[in-house]
Amino acid sequence: MCWNDSENIGVLPESLGASSRSCVYLGPGVVIRTLNSVRVGPMGRTHTIFKNVWEALLAESQMNLHIPEKVFLTKGVGTHKERLASFELALRDAGIASCNLVYVSSILPPNCNILPKNEGLELLKPGQILFCVMSRIDTNEPNRLMAAAVGMALPHDRTVYGYLSEHKSYGQTQEKAGDYAEDLVASMLASTLGVTFDVDNAWDIKQEIWNISGKKATTRSVCQSAEGNKDGLWTTAIAAAMMI
């Protein structure tokens, strides 16, 4: 393919067969389908012209392969007469209200760097699309105890992916909800190894690590507990793992 940097145009040589014209190589690791901009020139010569698409296509390919490199844990609580507004206030308390949040499932990417909350928040920009695993719970029942927690399992071999778990409950203290989230995420990690998981036997108290079928892992959690507002306002608690 001949590329003209000054005009941002690519021309597909006619020497390539029809099957070759179904895709075009634009650079290392970037292969795209041809666009609907085919024109037939003199003598039946066929050219495919690309105008002003290089940046868009490159951005699209990067997004399709996007794997978060950093993660941090945060939590918050909010109270308001409106249910949705209480959730907004909980997001503000957690420091993530200015971002567009996209909920994802439970995989923690290999080699993902675990950041302290304050360092993670410093990387955020207003309007940023942010992937997260979030636990959310609310109530308008006065004095009702509730908790939202996210657990994280990290294999000692960081080239292996880990797990994130969500847990929410009523009538459970913050400590118990956090412990449950860690037990849950450890069992999720064990399931990838196809082994039976026994919470009591797998935990090494002295080393404070999990020993899952000979493979070591650590867990941690973030948990936000709260009590329902005494005047019956909506109270929302959230806990989240934010991936960048």
Contacts in CASP RR format, 6 or more apart in sequence:
PFRMAT RR
TARGET T0000
AUTHOR 0000-0000-0000
METHOD contacts of the structure
MODEL  1
MCWNDSENIGVLPESLGASSRSCVYLGPGVVIRTLNSVRVGPMGRTHTIF
KNVWEALLAESQMNLHIPEKVFLTKGVGTHKERLASFELALRDAGIASCN
LVYVSSILPPNCNILPKNEGLELLKPGQILFCVMSRIDTNEPNRLMAAAV
GMALPHDRTVYGYLSEHKSYGQTQEKAGDYAEDLVASMLASTLGVTFDVD
NAWDIKQEIWNISGKKATTRSVCQSAEGNKDGLWTTAIAAAMMI
1 10 0 8 1.000
1 11 0 8 1.000
1 12 0 8 1.000
1 13 0 8 1.000
1 24 0 8 1.000
1 25 0 8 1.000
1 26 0 8 1.000
2 10 0 8 1.000
2 11 0 8 1.000
2 13 0 8 1.000
3 9 0 8 1.000
3 10 0 8 1.000
3 26 0 8 1.000
4 10 0 8 1.000
4 11 0 8 1.000
8 51 0 8 1.000
8 52 0 8 1.000
8 54 0 8 1.000
9 49 0 8 1.000
9 50 0 8 1.000
9 51 0 8 1.000
10 48 0 8 1.000
10 49 0 8 1.000
10 50 0 8 1.000
11 47 0 8 1.000
11 48 0 8 1.000
11 49 0 8 1.000
12 21 0 8 1.000
12 24 0 8 1.000
12 34 0 8 1.000
12 47 0 8 1.000
12 48 0 8 1.000
14 45 0 8 1.000
14 46 0 8 1.000
14 47 0 8 1.000
21 34 0 8 1.000
21 46 0 8 1.000
21 48 0 8 1.000
22 33 0 8 1.000
22 34 0 8 1.000
23 31 0 8 1.000
23 32 0 8 1.000
23 33 0 8 1.000
23 34 0 8 1.000
24 31 0 8 1.000
24 32 0 8 1.000
24 33 0 8 1.000
24 34 0 8 1.000
24 48 0 8 1.000
24 50 0 8 1.000
25 31 0 8 1.000
26 32 0 8 1.000
26 54 0 8 1.000
26 57 0 8 1.000
26 58 0 8 1.000
29 61 0 8 1.000
30 57 0 8 1.000
30 58 0 8 1.000
30 61 0 8 1.000
32 57 0 8 1.000
32 61 0 8 1.000
34 48 0 8 1.000
35 48 0 8 1.000
35 50 0 8 1.000
35 53 0 8 1.000
37 48 0 8 1.000
37 49 0 8 1.000
37 50 0 8 1.000
37 51 0 8 1.000
38 46 0 8 1.000
38 47 0 8 1.000
38 48 0 8 1.000
39 46 0 8 1.000
39 47 0 8 1.000
39 49 0 8 1.000
40 46 0 8 1.000
41 47 0 8 1.000
67 109 0 8 1.000
68 109 0 8 1.000
68 112 0 8 1.000
68 131 0 8 1.000
68 243 0 8 1.000
68 244 0 8 1.000
69 109 0 8 1.000
69 111 0 8 1.000
69 112 0 8 1.000
69 113 0 8 1.000
69 244 0 8 1.000
70 112 0 8 1.000
70 113 0 8 1.000
70 114 0 8 1.000
70 115 0 8 1.000
70 120 0 8 1.000
70 123 0 8 1.000
70 243 0 8 1.000
70 244 0 8 1.000
71 108 0 8 1.000
71 112 0 8 1.000
71 113 0 8 1.000
71 114 0 8 1.000
71 115 0 8 1.000
71 152 0 8 1.000
71 241 0 8 1.000
71 242 0 8 1.000
71 243 0 8 1.000
71 244 0 8 1.000
72 114 0 8 1.000
72 115 0 8 1.000
72 116 0 8 1.000
72 117 0 8 1.000
72 119 0 8 1.000
72 120 0 8 1.000
72 121 0 8 1.000
72 241 0 8 1.000
72 242 0 8 1.000
72 244 0 8 1.000
73 117 0 8 1.000
73 150 0 8 1.000
73 152 0 8 1.000
73 220 0 8 1.000
73 221 0 8 1.000
73 222 0 8 1.000
73 239 0 8 1.000
73 240 0 8 1.000
73 241 0 8 1.000
73 242 0 8 1.000
74 94 0 8 1.000
74 95 0 8 1.000
74 96 0 8 1.000
74 117 0 8 1.000
74 121 0 8 1.000
74 222 0 8 1.000
74 239 0 8 1.000
74 240 0 8 1.000
74 242 0 8 1.000
75 93 0 8 1.000
75 94 0 8 1.000
75 148 0 8 1.000
75 222 0 8 1.000
75 223 0 8 1.000
75 224 0 8 1.000
75 237 0 8 1.000
75 238 0 8 1.000
75 239 0 8 1.000
75 240 0 8 1.000
76 90 0 8 1.000
76 91 0 8 1.000
76 93 0 8 1.000
76 94 0 8 1.000
76 224 0 8 1.000
76 237 0 8 1.000
76 238 0 8 1.000
76 239 0 8 1.000
77 89 0 8 1.000
77 90 0 8 1.000
77 93 0 8 1.000
77 224 0 8 1.000
77 226 0 8 1.000
77 235 0 8 1.000
77 236 0 8 1.000
77 237 0 8 1.000
77 238 0 8 1.000
78 86 0 8 1.000
78 87 0 8 1.000
78 89 0 8 1.000
78 90 0 8 1.000
78 92 0 8 1.000
78 93 0 8 1.000
78 226 0 8 1.000
78 235 0 8 1.000
78 236 0 8 1.000
78 237 0 8 1.000
79 86 0 8 1.000
79 89 0 8 1.000
79 228 0 8 1.000
79 229 0 8 1.000
79 233 0 8 1.000
79 234 0 8 1.000
79 235 0 8 1.000
79 236 0 8 1.000
80 86 0 8 1.000
80 88 0 8 1.000
80 89 0 8 1.000
80 233 0 8 1.000
80 234 0 8 1.000
81 233 0 8 1.000
81 234 0 8 1.000
82 234 0 8 1.000
83 138 0 8 1.000
83 140 0 8 1.000
83 234 0 8 1.000
83 236 0 8 1.000
85 234 0 8 1.000
86 138 0 8 1.000
86 233 0 8 1.000
86 234 0 8 1.000
86 235 0 8 1.000
86 236 0 8 1.000
87 136 0 8 1.000
87 138 0 8 1.000
87 236 0 8 1.000
87 238 0 8 1.000
88 97 0 8 1.000
89 236 0 8 1.000
90 136 0 8 1.000
90 224 0 8 1.000
90 236 0 8 1.000
90 237 0 8 1.000
90 238 0 8 1.000
91 97 0 8 1.000
91 101 0 8 1.000
91 238 0 8 1.000
94 238 0 8 1.000
94 240 0 8 1.000
95 121 0 8 1.000
95 124 0 8 1.000
96 121 0 8 1.000
96 124 0 8 1.000
96 130 0 8 1.000
96 132 0 8 1.000
96 240 0 8 1.000
96 242 0 8 1.000
98 124 0 8 1.000
98 126 0 8 1.000
98 127 0 8 1.000
98 128 0 8 1.000
99 124 0 8 1.000
99 125 0 8 1.000
99 126 0 8 1.000
99 127 0 8 1.000
99 128 0 8 1.000
99 129 0 8 1.000
99 130 0 8 1.000
100 127 0 8 1.000
100 128 0 8 1.000
100 129 0 8 1.000
100 130 0 8 1.000
101 130 0 8 1.000
101 132 0 8 1.000
101 134 0 8 1.000
102 129 0 8 1.000
102 130 0 8 1.000
102 131 0 8 1.000
102 132 0 8 1.000
103 132 0 8 1.000
103 133 0 8 1.000
103 134 0 8 1.000
104 131 0 8 1.000
104 132 0 8 1.000
104 133 0 8 1.000
104 243 0 8 1.000
105 133 0 8 1.000
106 133 0 8 1.000
106 163 0 8 1.000
106 164 0 8 1.000
106 165 0 8 1.000
106 166 0 8 1.000
106 185 0 8 1.000
106 188 0 8 1.000
107 161 0 8 1.000
107 162 0 8 1.000
107 163 0 8 1.000
107 164 0 8 1.000
108 152 0 8 1.000
108 153 0 8 1.000
108 154 0 8 1.000
108 161 0 8 1.000
108 162 0 8 1.000
108 163 0 8 1.000
108 164 0 8 1.000
108 241 0 8 1.000
109 161 0 8 1.000
109 243 0 8 1.000
110 158 0 8 1.000
110 159 0 8 1.000
110 160 0 8 1.000
110 161 0 8 1.000
110 162 0 8 1.000
111 158 0 8 1.000
111 159 0 8 1.000
112 243 0 8 1.000
114 152 0 8 1.000
114 154 0 8 1.000
115 123 0 8 1.000
120 242 0 8 1.000
120 244 0 8 1.000
123 244 0 8 1.000
124 130 0 8 1.000
124 244 0 8 1.000
130 242 0 8 1.000
130 243 0 8 1.000
130 244 0 8 1.000
131 242 0 8 1.000
131 243 0 8 1.000
132 240 0 8 1.000
132 241 0 8 1.000
132 242 0 8 1.000
132 243 0 8 1.000
133 150 0 8 1.000
133 164 0 8 1.000
133 166 0 8 1.000
133 240 0 8 1.000
133 241 0 8 1.000
133 243 0 8 1.000
134 150 0 8 1.000
134 166 0 8 1.000
134 238 0 8 1.000
134 239 0 8 1.000
134 240 0 8 1.000
134 241 0 8 1.000
135 148 0 8 1.000
135 149 0 8 1.000
135 150 0 8 1.000
135 166 0 8 1.000
135 167 0 8 1.000
135 168 0 8 1.000
135 181 0 8 1.000
135 238 0 8 1.000
135 239 0 8 1.000
135 240 0 8 1.000
136 148 0 8 1.000
136 168 0 8 1.000
136 236 0 8 1.000
136 237 0 8 1.000
136 238 0 8 1.000
137 146 0 8 1.000
137 147 0 8 1.000
137 148 0 8 1.000
137 168 0 8 1.000
137 169 0 8 1.000
137 170 0 8 1.000
137 236 0 8 1.000
137 237 0 8 1.000
137 238 0 8 1.000
138 146 0 8 1.000
138 234 0 8 1.000
138 235 0 8 1.000
138 236 0 8 1.000
138 237 0 8 1.000
139 146 0 8 1.000
139 170 0 8 1.000
139 228 0 8 1.000
139 234 0 8 1.000
139 235 0 8 1.000
140 228 0 8 1.000
140 229 0 8 1.000
140 232 0 8 1.000
140 233 0 8 1.000
140 234 0 8 1.000
140 235 0 8 1.000
141 228 0 8 1.000
141 232 0 8 1.000
142 228 0 8 1.000
142 229 0 8 1.000
142 230 0 8 1.000
142 231 0 8 1.000
142 232 0 8 1.000
143 227 0 8 1.000
143 228 0 8 1.000
143 230 0 8 1.000
144 170 0 8 1.000
144 171 0 8 1.000
144 227 0 8 1.000
144 228 0 8 1.000
145 170 0 8 1.000
145 171 0 8 1.000
145 172 0 8 1.000
145 173 0 8 1.000
145 225 0 8 1.000
145 226 0 8 1.000
145 227 0 8 1.000
145 228 0 8 1.000
146 168 0 8 1.000
146 169 0 8 1.000
146 170 0 8 1.000
146 171 0 8 1.000
146 172 0 8 1.000
146 225 0 8 1.000
146 226 0 8 1.000
146 227 0 8 1.000
146 228 0 8 1.000
146 235 0 8 1.000
146 237 0 8 1.000
147 168 0 8 1.000
147 169 0 8 1.000
147 171 0 8 1.000
147 172 0 8 1.000
147 173 0 8 1.000
147 174 0 8 1.000
147 176 0 8 1.000
147 177 0 8 1.000
147 178 0 8 1.000
147 223 0 8 1.000
147 224 0 8 1.000
147 225 0 8 1.000
147 226 0 8 1.000
147 237 0 8 1.000
148 167 0 8 1.000
148 168 0 8 1.000
148 177 0 8 1.000
148 223 0 8 1.000
148 224 0 8 1.000
148 237 0 8 1.000
148 238 0 8 1.000
148 239 0 8 1.000
149 166 0 8 1.000
149 167 0 8 1.000
149 168 0 8 1.000
149 174 0 8 1.000
149 177 0 8 1.000
149 178 0 8 1.000
149 180 0 8 1.000
149 181 0 8 1.000
149 221 0 8 1.000
149 222 0 8 1.000
149 223 0 8 1.000
149 224 0 8 1.000
149 239 0 8 1.000
150 164 0 8 1.000
150 165 0 8 1.000
150 166 0 8 1.000
150 167 0 8 1.000
150 181 0 8 1.000
150 221 0 8 1.000
150 222 0 8 1.000
150 223 0 8 1.000
150 239 0 8 1.000
150 240 0 8 1.000
150 241 0 8 1.000
151 164 0 8 1.000
151 165 0 8 1.000
151 166 0 8 1.000
151 167 0 8 1.000
151 178 0 8 1.000
151 181 0 8 1.000
151 182 0 8 1.000
151 184 0 8 1.000
151 185 0 8 1.000
151 219 0 8 1.000
151 220 0 8 1.000
151 221 0 8 1.000
151 222 0 8 1.000
151 241 0 8 1.000
152 162 0 8 1.000
152 163 0 8 1.000
152 164 0 8 1.000
152 165 0 8 1.000
152 185 0 8 1.000
152 219 0 8 1.000
152 220 0 8 1.000
152 221 0 8 1.000
152 241 0 8 1.000
153 162 0 8 1.000
153 163 0 8 1.000
153 164 0 8 1.000
153 165 0 8 1.000
153 182 0 8 1.000
153 185 0 8 1.000
153 186 0 8 1.000
153 188 0 8 1.000
153 189 0 8 1.000
153 210 0 8 1.000
153 217 0 8 1.000
153 218 0 8 1.000
153 219 0 8 1.000
154 162 0 8 1.000
154 217 0 8 1.000
154 218 0 8 1.000
154 219 0 8 1.000
154 220 0 8 1.000
155 161 0 8 1.000
155 162 0 8 1.000
155 189 0 8 1.000
155 215 0 8 1.000
155 216 0 8 1.000
155 217 0 8 1.000
156 209 0 8 1.000
156 215 0 8 1.000
156 216 0 8 1.000
156 217 0 8 1.000
156 218 0 8 1.000
157 215 0 8 1.000
162 189 0 8 1.000
162 217 0 8 1.000
163 185 0 8 1.000
163 188 0 8 1.000
163 189 0 8 1.000
163 192 0 8 1.000
164 185 0 8 1.000
164 241 0 8 1.000
165 181 0 8 1.000
165 184 0 8 1.000
165 185 0 8 1.000
165 188 0 8 1.000
166 181 0 8 1.000
167 177 0 8 1.000
167 178 0 8 1.000
167 180 0 8 1.000
167 181 0 8 1.000
167 184 0 8 1.000
168 177 0 8 1.000
169 177 0 8 1.000
169 180 0 8 1.000
172 180 0 8 1.000
172 225 0 8 1.000
173 225 0 8 1.000
174 223 0 8 1.000
174 224 0 8 1.000
174 225 0 8 1.000
175 223 0 8 1.000
177 223 0 8 1.000
177 225 0 8 1.000
178 221 0 8 1.000
178 223 0 8 1.000
179 221 0 8 1.000
181 221 0 8 1.000
181 223 0 8 1.000
182 219 0 8 1.000
182 220 0 8 1.000
182 221 0 8 1.000
183 199 0 8 1.000
185 219 0 8 1.000
185 221 0 8 1.000
186 197 0 8 1.000
186 199 0 8 1.000
186 202 0 8 1.000
186 210 0 8 1.000
186 212 0 8 1.000
186 217 0 8 1.000
186 219 0 8 1.000
187 197 0 8 1.000
187 199 0 8 1.000
189 210 0 8 1.000
189 212 0 8 1.000
189 217 0 8 1.000
190 196 0 8 1.000
190 197 0 8 1.000
190 202 0 8 1.000
190 212 0 8 1.000
190 213 0 8 1.000
191 197 0 8 1.000
193 212 0 8 1.000
193 213 0 8 1.000
193 215 0 8 1.000
194 213 0 8 1.000
195 212 0 8 1.000
195 213 0 8 1.000
197 212 0 8 1.000
202 210 0 8 1.000
202 211 0 8 1.000
202 212 0 8 1.000
203 210 0 8 1.000
203 211 0 8 1.000
204 210 0 8 1.000
204 211 0 8 1.000
208 218 0 8 1.000
209 216 0 8 1.000
209 217 0 8 1.000
209 218 0 8 1.000
210 216 0 8 1.000
210 217 0 8 1.000
210 218 0 8 1.000
210 219 0 8 1.000
221 239 0 8 1.000
222 239 0 8 1.000
222 240 0 8 1.000
222 241 0 8 1.000
223 239 0 8 1.000
224 237 0 8 1.000
224 238 0 8 1.000
224 239 0 8 1.000
225 237 0 8 1.000
226 235 0 8 1.000
226 237 0 8 1.000
227 235 0 8 1.000
228 235 0 8 1.000
229 235 0 8 1.000
END
